[in-house]
């Protein structure tokens, strides 16, 4: 949620000075800059513990601190630095530690020792002024030399930027991103308009930009600040899934957040609209404001659906009464009456939605439709939002399936898709699985690339959580009542033997799940009662690390996934990840600590943002296969594909032994463990629990308080996202379709 928090920096209190060489970096947060250092100080027999803030710090560097001594009841005597200045080391030992810290790509501990032995205290001058001398050393060739020189030059510029940004709480990774975005003009551009950071740099939000702006003297009631602020509020709302916001609410929220008048907030909205950054439109008698990109996306999806619904598919003349028995005979199946009606609907319309929960025959239905269409030599393309979902679709159909990004051929250089309305896909039908996951922006890009002649089949479970990104596309298309929809509800006999499937449907109907009996046979669904958060945590760890692997023969890291409603707190993904890593991968060998996490070979990790260059996307799970300290990079395996990450890019990943249920969308795991407690009350909603339970393939274990489970089952208060897609579709009158419930 958007909160009101704007603070000014405190003045530096009186203190004393202390200086020395950094022997060890005990802790360093790349986000805030806070660090705990062990410093060798002249006149002190033991190392001194120094706490302070530094944008970047490495062993071997020399620090000059201004602060006070204090006695911590847990950690003893420490020096708390109000100001901490870092200077390059001057001793050989310090230089070696500094170069070997991984700060300079291409120089790890091994080559740092070689360089210092060869060039001594003049090693910095050699790198900067006579780098060709490095070629004299064995193991350093032209390629490594060029990388070291390039990294050294980049670090110098980054250091200058960091000195400028350090007091504003911008850490190393952000400084690197600022440099890579703005180059040598970074300081000038930030000084001119710091609010551009929130738009241009991933990981820098409005609050950081606002802190810098106020320290640079930009008034709180300036129009430039108000414009950035109202845009920030809309961006925050889009992060909650909304495509737009009512004008009155946006003015009120912005004025409270920014501590400005309603008039100034309203003026800022109008100015942003005139400059084309926002779009104002009255929808159903409500004045709404959109970020321009989201408005274009919503309009684009509406137009594309209208376009694709027109005309007839190449197979529209197929005799349905003959086609259905033919496909039943070919596939050796017996379609239900509802599935037969759905096949007929799919053959008669170019646009169709198939929705329903697990075990209701969506896969059988889709395969039957595709077999009939394939017999007419139609060009079929299959896609899904995530790699795992695409892999499952390929396995279930026997046809190639791609992620939407790969289907549309994303071009990192142009930062756009090669497939679009000017270069459409070569397809007679496009099948999109897990459609509930697709946000309005990606759906717009996909639909634009589908040619006029092609049919579109959207398949998904509308009762799952909506997309992480803005919009409620599948839900809006269904609720518009102008697109043909097949809603499958009948659980097939074979699926009815699975308590996972039975209980998923019970939860979706607002009923408590059925407990496993006391019979000796293994069940695939269990509820394990636990009363306190501590007891829940202990049982989660015991089940994941010992009980499930032993009883079900599953691998604790590869096969078992903890899914939790929240990221924070004792039962949040962060806390559980730390404990699970400690128990499951303690002997990982060398580790790298960045951005508050420690990583080792064998760790399970989760990608948290879309990285188009690497073709790795938000929610993808991989395993760290190797860490190269010399090259300052590690390799992560994603579905058999090795992807390299520079250490400074590790803010894009997090440990994945535990993940939020939101991040699990589109994935399936052999075993799922879900902790539930009343402390999660803000998140305890039916579609959240339903989504978590349906992620489990062979086993689902819910551990927690019965009251928390009941709260989640009963609560269907899921906030309605502010979108206008359903309204636009009704206004456009796509065909004369009527929704068919089966």
C-alpha positions in Angstrom: 0.0 0.0 0.0 1.1 3.6 -0.5 2.2 5.1 2.8 3.0 8.6 3.9 6.7 8.9 4.7 8.9 11.9 3.9 11.9 12.6 6.2 14.8 15.0 6.3 18.4 14.0 7.1 19.6 14.6 10.7 22.5 16.9 11.3 25.8 15.2 12.3 26.3 15.1 16.1 29.6 15.8 17.8 32.2 13.0 17.8 35.8 12.0 17.3 37.9 10.6 14.4 39.2 7.1 13.9 41.0 5.6 10.9 42.5 2.3 9.8 42.5 -0.5 7.2 39.5 -2.8 6.7 40.4 -6.3 7.6 37.0 -7.9 7.2 33.5 -6.8 6.0 31.2 -8.6 8.5 28.1 -7.2 6.9 27.2 -4.7 4.1 23.8 -3.9 2.8 24.0 -2.8 -0.8 20.5 -1.3 -0.4 21.1 1.1 2.5 24.9 1.1 2.6 24.9 0.1 6.3 28.0 -1.9 7.1 29.7 -3.6 10.0 33.5 -3.6 9.6 36.5 -5.1 11.5 39.1 -2.4 11.2 42.9 -2.5 12.1 43.5 0.8 14.0 46.9 2.0 15.0 47.2 1.9 18.8 44.6 -0.8 19.3 45.8 -4.3 19.9 42.5 -5.9 18.8 40.5 -5.2 15.7 37.9 -2.4 16.2 34.3 -3.1 15.2 33.0 -0.1 13.2 29.4 0.5 12.1 28.5 3.1 9.5 27.3 3.6 6.0 29.3 3.2 2.8 28.1 2.8 -0.7 30.9 0.3 -1.4 33.5 -1.3 0.9 36.1 -4.0 0.4 38.7 -5.6 2.6 42.1 -3.8 2.3 40.6 -0.4 1.9 41.4 2.4 4.3 38.6 4.1 6.2 38.5 7.5 7.9 35.6 7.6 10.4 33.9 10.3 12.4 31.7 9.2 15.2 31.4 8.0 18.8 32.2 4.9 20.8 29.3 3.0 22.4 29.0 -0.3 24.3 26.5 -2.7 22.7 25.0 -5.1 25.2 25.2 -8.0 22.7 28.4 -7.2 20.7 30.5 -5.2 23.1 32.5 -2.0 22.4 31.9 -0.5 18.9 32.6 2.7 17.0 29.5 4.1 15.5 30.6 6.3 12.5 28.3 9.2 11.5 30.5 9.8 8.5 32.7 7.1 6.9 35.1 7.9 4.1 36.8 5.2 2.0 40.2 5.7 0.5 42.3 3.2 -1.6 44.8 1.1 0.4 48.5 1.9 0.5 50.0 -1.3 2.1 50.8 -4.4 -0.1 48.6 -6.6 2.1 45.7 -4.0 1.8 46.2 -3.7 -1.9 46.0 -7.4 -2.4 42.8 -7.8 -0.4 41.3 -4.8 -2.2 42.0 -6.2 -5.7 41.0 -9.7 -4.7 37.7 -8.7 -3.2 35.9 -9.2 -6.5 35.4 -5.5 -7.0 37.3 -5.5 -10.3 35.9 -8.0 -12.8 38.7 -10.2 -14.0 40.8 -10.0 -10.9 40.0 -12.4 -8.1 42.2 -13.5 -5.2 44.6 -15.6 -7.4 45.4 -12.8 -9.9 45.5 -10.1 -7.2 48.4 -12.0 -5.5 50.2 -12.2 -8.9 49.7 -8.5 -9.6 50.9 -7.3 -6.2 54.0 -9.6 -6.3 54.9 -8.3 -9.7 54.2 -4.6 -9.4 54.0 -3.9 -5.6 52.6 -0.5 -4.6 52.6 0.8 -8.2 50.0 -1.8 -9.3 47.2 0.8 -9.5 49.4 3.0 -11.8 50.2 0.0 -14.0 46.5 -0.8 -14.4 45.7 2.8 -15.2 48.7 4.0 -17.2 50.7 1.1 -18.5 48.3 -1.8 -18.6 50.3 -3.7 -21.3 52.8 -4.6 -18.6 50.2 -7.0 -17.2 50.7 -9.1 -20.3 54.1 -10.1 -18.8 52.4 -12.2 -16.2 51.4 -15.9 -16.9 47.6 -16.3 -17.2 46.9 -12.7 -18.2 46.3 -12.4 -21.9 45.0 -9.6 -24.1 41.3 -10.4 -23.3 41.8 -10.4 -19.5 43.9 -7.3 -19.6 41.2 -5.4 -21.6 38.5 -6.5 -19.2 40.6 -5.4 -16.2 41.3 -2.0 -17.7 37.6 -1.5 -18.7 36.4 -2.6 -15.2 39.0 -0.4 -13.5 37.9 2.7 -15.5 34.2 1.9 -14.9 34.9 1.6 -11.2 36.6 5.0 -11.1 33.6 6.7 -12.6 31.2 4.7 -10.4 33.3 5.7 -7.3 32.8 9.3 -8.2 29.1 8.8 -8.7 28.9 6.9 -5.4 30.6 9.7 -3.5 27.9 12.0 -4.9 25.0 9.6 -4.1 26.3 8.0 -0.8 24.7 10.5 1.5 21.4 9.8 -0.3 21.3 6.1 0.5 22.0 4.8 -3.0 24.0 1.6 -2.9 26.6 0.1 -5.2 24.2 -1.7 -7.6 22.1 1.3 -8.1 25.2 3.5 -8.8 26.3 0.9 -11.4 22.9 1.0 -13.0 22.9 4.9 -13.0 26.3 4.8 -14.7 25.3 2.3 -17.3 22.2 4.3 -18.1 23.6 7.8 -18.1 27.4 7.2 -18.5 29.7 10.1 -17.7 26.8 12.5 -17.6 25.3 10.7 -14.6 26.0 13.4 -11.9 24.9 16.2 -14.2 21.6 14.5 -15.2 20.8 13.5 -11.6 21.5 17.1 -10.4 19.3 18.6 -13.1 16.3 16.4 -12.4 16.7 13.6 -9.8 13.1 12.5 -10.3 14.2 11.0 -13.7 15.9 8.2 -11.6 12.5 6.8 -10.6 11.5 6.5 -14.3 14.9 5.4 -15.8 16.6 3.2 -13.2 15.2 -0.2 -12.1 15.3 -0.4 -8.3 15.2 3.4 -7.6 11.8 4.6 -6.5 10.3 8.0 -6.0 11.3 8.2 -2.3 15.0 7.9 -3.0 14.7 10.4 -5.9 12.8 12.7 -3.6 15.4 12.6 -0.9 18.1 13.5 -3.4 15.9 16.3 -4.8 15.3 17.9 -1.4 19.0 17.8 -0.5 19.7 19.5 -3.9 17.3 22.2 -2.8 14.2 21.5 -4.9 11.2 22.8 -2.9 8.6 20.4 -1.6 5.8 22.4 -3.3 7.6 22.6 -6.7 5.5 21.5 -9.7 8.3 19.1 -10.9 8.0 17.3 -7.6 4.3 17.2 -7.7 4.3 15.8 -11.2 6.8 13.1 -10.3 4.7 12.3 -7.2 1.3 11.8 -8.9 3.0 9.6 -11.5 4.6 7.6 -8.7 1.2 7.1 -7.0 -0.2 5.7 -10.3 2.8 3.4 -10.7 2.4 2.1 -7.1 -1.3 1.4 -7.9 -0.3 -0.4 -11.1 2.0 -2.5 -8.9 -1.2 -3.5 -6.9 -2.8 -4.5 -10.2 -4.8 -1.4 -11.1 -4.8 0.0 -14.6 -6.2 3.4 -13.5 -7.3 5.5 -10.6 -10.3 7.7 -10.0 -9.3 11.4 -10.2 -10.5 12.4 -6.7 -8.7 9.5 -5.1 -5.5 10.2 -7.0 -5.5 13.8 -5.9 -6.3 12.9 -2.3 -3.6 10.2 -2.1 -1.0 12.3 -3.8 -1.6 15.4 -1.6 -1.3 13.3 1.5 1.8 11.4 0.4 3.6 14.6 -0.9 2.3 16.9 1.8 1.1 19.4 -0.8 -2.3 21.0 -1.4 -5.0 19.4 -3.4 -4.9 22.2 -5.9 -1.2 21.6 -6.6 -1.8 17.8 -7.0 -4.6 18.6 -9.4 -2.4 21.0 -11.4 0.3 18.3 -11.5 -2.2 15.8 -12.9 -3.3 18.3 -15.6 0.3 19.1 -16.5 1.2 15.4 -16.8 -1.8 14.8 -19.0 -0.9 17.8 -21.3 2.7 16.4 -21.5 1.3 13.0 -22.5 2.5 11.1 -19.5 -1.1 10.4 -18.2 -4.4 9.9 -20.0 -7.7 11.1 -18.5 -10.9 9.4 -19.6 -14.4 9.1 -18.2 -15.5 5.4 -18.1 -19.0 4.5 -17.0 -19.4 8.1 -15.6 -16.1 7.8 -13.6 -13.2 10.1 -14.4 -10.2 7.8 -14.5 -6.5 8.6 -14.9 -4.1 6.1 -16.6 -0.4 5.9 -17.1 -0.2 6.4 -20.9 1.3 2.9 -21.5 -1.5 1.2 -19.6 -4.2 3.1 -21.5 -2.7 2.2 -24.8 -2.5 -1.4 -23.7 -6.1 -1.6 -22.7 -7.3 0.1 -25.9 -5.0 -2.2 -27.9 -6.4 -5.4 -26.3 -10.0 -4.3 -26.9 -9.3 -3.5 -30.6 -7.3 -6.7 -31.2 -10.1 -8.9 -29.7 -12.7 -7.2 -31.9 -10.4 -7.7 -34.9 -9.8 -11.4 -34.2 -13.4 -12.2 -33.6 -14.4 -11.1 -37.1 -14.6 -13.5 -40.0 -14.4 -17.3 -40.1 -11.7 -19.8 -39.4 -10.4 -22.0 -42.2 -12.0 -25.0 -40.5 -15.4 -23.4 -39.9 -17.0 -25.7 -42.5 -16.0 -28.9 -40.6 -19.0 -31.2 -39.8 -19.0 -31.2 -36.0 -21.2 -34.3 -35.8 -18.6 -36.3 -37.7 -15.5 -34.6 -36.2 -16.3 -35.5 -32.6 -16.6 -39.3 -33.0 -13.5 -39.1 -35.3 -11.3 -37.5 -32.6 -12.7 -39.8 -29.9 -11.7 -42.8 -32.0 -8.2 -41.3 -32.8 -7.4 -40.4 -29.2 -9.1 -43.4 -27.6 -11.2 -41.1 -25.3 -14.9 -40.4 -24.6 -15.7 -36.7 -24.4 -18.4 -35.6 -21.9 -21.4 -33.7 -23.2 -20.0 -30.4 -22.0 -16.7 -31.1 -23.8 -18.5 -31.9 -27.0 -20.4 -28.6 -26.9 -17.1 -26.9 -26.3 -15.5 -28.6 -29.3 -18.4 -27.4 -31.4 -18.0 -23.9 -30.1 -14.3 -23.9 -30.8 -14.8 -25.0 -34.4 -17.5 -22.4 -35.0 -15.8 -19.3 -33.5 -12.4 -17.7 -34.0 -12.3 -16.5 -30.4 -12.9 -18.8 -27.4 -12.1 -18.9 -23.7 -11.8 -22.2 -21.8 -11.7 -21.9 -18.1 -12.0 -24.3 -15.1 -10.1 -25.7 -12.2 -7.9 -28.8 -12.0 -9.2 -32.2 -13.1 -12.1 -30.9 -15.2 -10.7 -32.0 -18.6 -9.2 -28.7 -20.0 -6.2 -30.6 -21.4 -8.3 -33.3 -23.0 -10.6 -30.7 -24.6 -7.7 -28.6 -26.0 -6.0 -31.7 -27.4 -9.2 -32.7 -29.1 -9.7 -29.3 -30.7 -6.1 -29.2 -31.9 -6.3 -32.8 -33.4 -9.3 -31.8 -35.5 -7.8 -28.5 -36.6 -4.4 -30.1 -37.3 -6.2 -32.6 -39.7 -6.9 -29.5 -41.9 -3.2 -28.7 -42.1 -3.6 -25.6 -39.9 -0.5 -23.8 -38.6 -0.8 -24.1 -34.8 1.2 -22.0 -32.3 1.2 -22.7 -28.6 2.4 -20.3 -25.8 2.3 -19.6 -22.1 3.5 -16.8 -19.8 6.3 -18.8 -18.1 8.9 -21.4 -19.1 7.5 -24.0 -16.8 3.9 -23.4 -18.1 5.1 -23.6 -21.7 7.0 -26.9 -20.9 3.8 -28.4 -19.4 1.8 -27.3 -22.4 4.3 -28.9 -24.7 4.2 -32.2 -22.7 0.4 -32.3 -22.6 -0.1 -31.6 -26.3 3.0 -33.2 -27.9 3.5 -30.0 -29.8 6.2 -27.3 -29.4 5.2 -24.6 -27.0 7.1 -21.4 -26.2 7.0 -18.6 -23.7 5.1 -15.6 -25.0 8.4 -13.6 -25.0 10.1 -16.2 -27.2 7.1 -16.6 -29.5 7.2 -12.9 -30.1 11.0 -12.9 -30.5 12.0 -10.3 -28.0 15.0 -8.1 -29.2 17.0 -6.9 -26.2 18.9 -4.3 -28.4 15.6 -2.6 -29.6 13.9 -3.5 -26.3 10.9 -4.6 -28.2 9.3 -7.6 -30.0 10.2 -8.5 -33.6 6.8 -10.0 -34.0 4.1 -7.3 -34.1 1.3 -6.0 -36.4 3.8 -5.2 -39.1 5.5 -8.6 -38.8 2.8 -10.9 -37.6 3.1 -14.5 -36.5 2.6 -17.2 -39.1 -0.4 -18.9 -37.5 -3.9 -20.1 -38.2 -4.6 -20.5 -34.5 -2.8 -19.3 -31.4 -3.4 -21.2 -28.1 -2.5 -19.4 -24.9 -2.3 -21.4 -21.7 -2.3 -20.0 -18.1 -4.1 -16.9 -19.5 -5.0 -15.7 -16.0 -1.3 -14.8 -15.5 -1.1 -12.4 -18.4 -1.2 -8.7 -17.6 -2.7 -6.1 -19.9 0.6 -4.9 -21.4 1.9 -8.4 -22.4 -1.6 -9.4 -23.7 -1.6 -6.3 -25.9 1.8 -7.2 -27.4 0.7 -10.8 -28.0 -2.7 -9.9 -29.7 -1.1 -7.3 -32.0 1.1 -10.0 -33.4 -1.7 -12.4 -34.3 -2.8 -12.1 -37.9 -6.4 -11.3 -38.9 -7.0 -14.8 -40.3 -6.0 -16.6 -37.1 -8.2 -17.9 -34.3 -7.4 -17.4 -30.6 -7.9 -19.9 -27.9 -7.4 -18.6 -24.3 -7.1 -21.3 -21.7 -6.8 -20.7 -17.9 -8.3 -20.9 -14.5 -10.1 -17.6 -13.8 -10.4 -18.4 -10.1 -6.7 -18.3 -9.5 -4.8 -15.1 -8.5 -4.8 -12.5 -11.2 -1.6 -11.5 -13.0 1.2 -9.9 -11.0 1.2 -7.0 -13.4 -1.7 -4.6 -13.9 -5.0 -5.7 -15.3 -7.4 -8.7 -14.8 -7.5 -9.7 -18.5 -9.0 -13.1 -18.4 -11.5 -12.2 -15.8 -12.5 -9.0 -17.7 -12.9 -10.9 -21.0 -15.2 -13.5 -19.3 -17.2 -10.9 -17.4 -17.8 -8.8 -20.5 -20.3 -11.4 -21.7 -19.4 -10.7 -25.3 -16.8 -13.5 -25.9 -17.8 -17.1 -26.1 -16.7 -18.9 -22.9 -16.6 -22.6 -21.9 -16.6 -23.0 -18.1 -15.8 -26.6 -17.2 -16.9 -27.6 -13.7 -17.3 -31.4 -13.8 -14.4 -33.3 -12.1 -13.6 -36.4 -14.0 -13.7 -39.8 -12.3 -9.9 -40.4 -12.5 -9.2 -36.9 -11.1 -11.7 -37.3 -8.3 -9.4 -39.8 -6.6 -6.9 -37.0 -5.9 -7.6 -35.1 -2.7 -5.6 -32.2 -4.0 -8.1 -31.7 -6.8 -11.2 -32.4 -4.7 -10.0 -30.0 -2.0 -9.0 -27.3 -4.5 -12.6 -27.3 -5.8 -14.0 -27.4 -2.2 -11.8 -24.3 -1.3 -13.0 -22.6 -4.5 -16.6 -23.2 -3.4 -16.0 -21.8 0.1 -15.9 -25.2 1.8 -13.3 -26.5 4.2 -10.9 -29.2 2.7 -11.5 -32.8 3.5 -8.9 -34.3 5.9 -6.8 -37.3 5.1 -8.1 -40.4 6.9 -6.1 -42.4 9.4 -5.6 -45.3 6.9 -2.1 -46.5 6.2 -2.3 -45.6 2.5 -0.5 -42.3 1.6 -2.7 -39.4 0.8 -1.8 -36.5 -1.5 -3.3 -33.8 0.8 -2.7 -33.2 4.5 -3.6 -30.5 7.0 -1.1 -30.4 9.9 -2.4 -28.4 12.9 0.0 -26.0 14.7 -1.0 -23.2 17.0 1.9 -20.7 17.2 4.0 -19.2 14.4 7.1 -20.8 16.1 5.4 -24.2 16.0 4.4 -23.8 12.4 7.9 -22.8 11.4 9.4 -25.8 13.2 7.0 -28.2 11.5 7.6 -26.7 8.1 11.3 -27.2 8.5 10.9 -30.7 9.8 8.5 -31.8 7.1 10.6 -30.2 4.2 14.0 -31.4 5.4 13.2 -34.8 6.9 9.6 -36.1 6.8 8.6 -35.6 3.2 11.9 -36.8 1.6 11.8 -39.9 3.8 8.2 -40.9 3.5 7.5 -39.9 -0.1 11.0 -40.3 -1.6 11.1 -36.7 -2.8 14.2 -34.5 -3.0 14.0 -31.7 -0.4 15.5 -29.1 -2.7 14.4 -30.1 -6.2 10.9 -31.5 -5.5 9.6 -29.7 -2.4 8.5 -26.0 -2.6 7.4 -23.9 0.4 4.7 -21.4 -0.7 3.8 -18.7 1.9 1.2 -15.9 1.8 3.8 -13.2 2.7 7.4 -12.3 2.2 8.0 -10.8 5.7 7.7 -12.1 9.2 8.8 -15.3 10.8 6.7 -17.3 8.4 7.5 -15.1 5.4 9.6 -16.3 2.5 12.7 -14.4 3.6 12.9 -15.9 7.1 12.1 -19.5 5.9 14.6 -19.2 3.1 17.4 -18.5 5.5 16.6 -21.5 7.7 16.0 -23.9 4.8 19.3 -22.8 3.1 21.1 -23.4 6.4 19.7 -26.9 6.7 19.6 -28.1 3.1 22.7 -26.5 1.5 25.1 -25.7 4.4 28.1 -27.4 2.6 27.9 -25.4 -0.7 31.6 -24.4 -0.6 32.6 -20.8 -1.4 29.8 -18.3 -1.0 29.1 -14.8 -2.3 27.1 -12.3 -0.1 25.3 -9.6 -2.0 22.2 -7.5 -1.3 21.6 -9.1 2.0 21.7 -12.7 0.8 24.5 -15.3 0.7 24.6 -17.7 -2.3 26.5 -20.9 -2.8 26.6 -23.7 -5.5 23.4 -25.8 -5.2 21.2 -23.0 -3.9 17.7 -22.8 -5.4 17.0 -19.2 -6.6 14.1 -17.2 -8.0 14.3 -14.5 -10.6 12.4 -11.4 -9.3 12.3 -9.2 -12.4 12.1 -9.7 -16.2 15.5 -9.7 -17.7 15.1 -9.7 -21.5 18.8 -9.8 -22.2 19.1 -13.1 -20.4 15.7 -14.4 -21.4 14.9 -15.0 -17.7 11.6 -13.8 -16.3 9.9 -12.9 -13.1 9.1 -16.1 -11.2 11.6 -18.4 -13.0 13.3 -20.8 -10.6 16.8 -22.1 -11.1 19.8 -23.6 -9.3 23.2 -22.1 -8.9 25.7 -24.4 -10.6 29.0 -22.5 -10.0 30.5 -19.4 -8.6 33.6 -17.8 -10.2 35.3 -15.5 -7.7 38.0 -14.5 -10.3 35.4 -13.4 -12.9 33.0 -12.0 -10.2 30.1 -14.0 -11.7 28.0 -17.1 -11.0 26.0 -19.4 -13.3 22.4 -20.4 -12.7 20.8 -23.3 -14.5 17.2 -22.5 -15.6 15.6 -25.6 -17.2 18.9 -27.0 -18.4 20.1 -23.6 -19.7 23.1 -22.0 -18.0 22.8 -18.2 -17.4 25.7 -16.1 -16.2 25.1 -13.3 -13.6 27.6 -10.6 -12.7 27.8 -10.2 -8.9 26.3 -6.7 -9.3 23.2 -8.2 -10.9 22.3 -10.4 -8.0 19.7 -8.0 -6.8 17.6 -9.6 -9.5 17.4 -13.0 -7.7 16.5 -14.3 -4.3 16.6 -17.7 -2.6 13.7 -19.9 -3.6 13.5 -22.7 -1.0 10.4 -20.7 0.0 8.5 -18.3 -2.3 5.3 -16.3 -2.1 2.2 -17.9 -3.6 2.0 -14.9 -6.0 5.4 -15.9 -7.4 4.3 -19.5 -7.9 1.7 -18.7 -10.6 2.1 -20.8 -13.7 4.4 -23.3 -12.0 3.8 -26.9 -10.7 5.9 -28.7 -8.1 5.9 -32.3 -7.0 5.2 -31.3 -3.4 4.0 -28.0 -1.9 4.1 -27.0 1.7 1.9 -24.0 2.8 2.2 -22.3 6.2 -0.9 -20.5 7.3 -1.3 -18.3 10.4 -3.8 -15.6 11.5 -0.9 -13.2 11.4 -1.3 -13.4 7.6 -4.9 -12.2 7.9 -4.4 -9.4 5.3 -3.5 -12.0 2.7 -5.8 -14.9 3.7 -8.1 -15.0 0.7 -9.8 -17.9 -1.1 -8.0 -17.4 -4.4 -4.6 -17.2 -2.7 -5.1 -20.5 -1.0 -6.7 -22.0 -4.1 -3.7 -21.0 -6.2 -1.2 -22.4 -3.7 -3.0 -25.7 -3.4 -3.3 -26.1 -7.2 0.5 -25.8 -7.6 1.0 -29.2 -6.0 1.2 -32.2 -8.3 1.8 -35.2 -6.0 1.5 -33.7 -2.5 0.1 -30.7 -0.7 0.7 -30.1 3.0 -1.0 -27.1 4.7 0.5 -26.4 8.2 -1.0 -24.0 10.5 -4.0 -22.8 12.6 -7.4 -24.2 11.8 -8.8 -20.7 12.2 -6.4 -19.3 9.6 -7.4 -22.0 7.2 -11.1 -21.2 7.8 -10.5 -17.5 7.3 -8.8 -18.1 3.9 -11.6 -20.5 2.7 -14.4 -18.1 3.7 -12.8 -14.8 2.6 -13.7 -13.9 -1.0 -13.1 -10.1 -0.5 -10.4 -10.0 -3.1 -10.2 -6.3 -4.1 -11.6 -5.5 -7.5 -8.9 -4.1 -9.7 -9.7 -0.8 -11.5 -9.8 -1.8 -15.1 -12.1 -0.9 -18.0 -11.4 -3.8 -20.4 -14.8 -5.5 -19.8 -16.6 -2.1 -20.2 -14.7 -1.4 -23.5 -15.5 -4.9 -24.8 -19.2 -4.4 -24.1 -19.2 -1.0 -25.8 -17.5 -2.5 -28.8 -20.1 -5.3 -29.1 -17.8 -8.0 -30.3 -20.1 -10.2 -32.4 -23.3 -11.5 -31.0 -21.8 -14.1 -28.7 -23.4 -15.4 -25.5 -21.5 -17.0 -22.7 -22.1 -20.7 -22.4 -21.8 -22.3 -19.0 -21.2 -26.1 -19.0 
